[in-house]
């Protein structure tokens, strides 16, 4: 295996602008991510195909289960195998090496790696994997039916990998989010929450997915789940602010990324259980109080209003330890939505530290007597 390591400082500015999406007004989605500087170790590695298959089976190379599904057709996958049998060069793969485990997360190349894994196992999804739409001598053959010299040629075929890991800053995966966003969009840019699900299988994100099914939350957001996971991102934002609002700093996207990943397991299971309880009770009483109009100061659901109101109600639930009076919650909500200072902090520059602190302070004060 040929390896050439180098230390590369990378300056990254996030130029992608995400506007109003999924019927949700989220002014923070338009923010540019902060300028970030990383020190990354990267090297090239040439892997024989049989080694790639072995590492996929042993999960030394792994694809998070919530990463986008395998989308290649059997014909497309067959053509990839044919290219290798013909000795043609194929696109490389991109891997992120986890410093603590030594395992490699597949950032780009899952379709190719899964195709190889499927072909060697003899199964393409739930049916036999026989090559189709390829040269006559390989048509309708599986791996075992290839001639011995053809199997050896396939086994020894080389796929180039670029492997990287972040050295500085430590205890964060900021570089992984930037790299994943840029090279694994497949022509359709992934949303921030899609990227989080692709990168991490944290307990935080599992809790988010569970809460996204909460009946009261679905009644407010809408029964149909958002295809770009905006509903999940809002739940994540609520949990992050209830738990860590005092540690908030802009941009919002980076704050949510750090909370979602939780590589150091700073958020204990007992804390997640409590966050789940606070979210469910808060959304329950808000739904009873305001129903479908909740968090909609104009037309669309406003992410900043949602975040602040949930924080305000959750703090009241936490301080009282009991269910809140629905009528008082409704009255407090209506009064808050008439507050010009609150609306200003919820409608413009919503991700700045000043706006976040202002609207959350006002919301906590508003629901203190509920």
Secondary structure, DSSP 8 states (H G I E B T S, - for coil): ---EEEEEEEEE-------SBTTEE-GGGGS----EEEEEEEEEEEEEHHHHHHHHHTTSEE--TTS------HHHHHHHHHHHHTT-----EEEEE-TTT--EEEEE-HHHHHHHHHHHHTEETTEE----SS-TTTTT--GGGS-HHHHHHHHH-EEEEEEEEEEESSS--HHHHHHHHHHS-TTS---HHHHHHHH---HHHHHHHHHTT-HHHHHHH-SS--TT-HHHHHHHHHHHHHHHGGG--S-HHHHHHHHHH-TT--S-HHHHHHHHHHHHHHHHHHHHHHGGGTT-SSSSEEHHHHHHHHHHHHHHHHHH-S---HHHHHHHHHHHTT-HHHHHHHHSSTTSHHHHHHHHHHHHHHTTT-
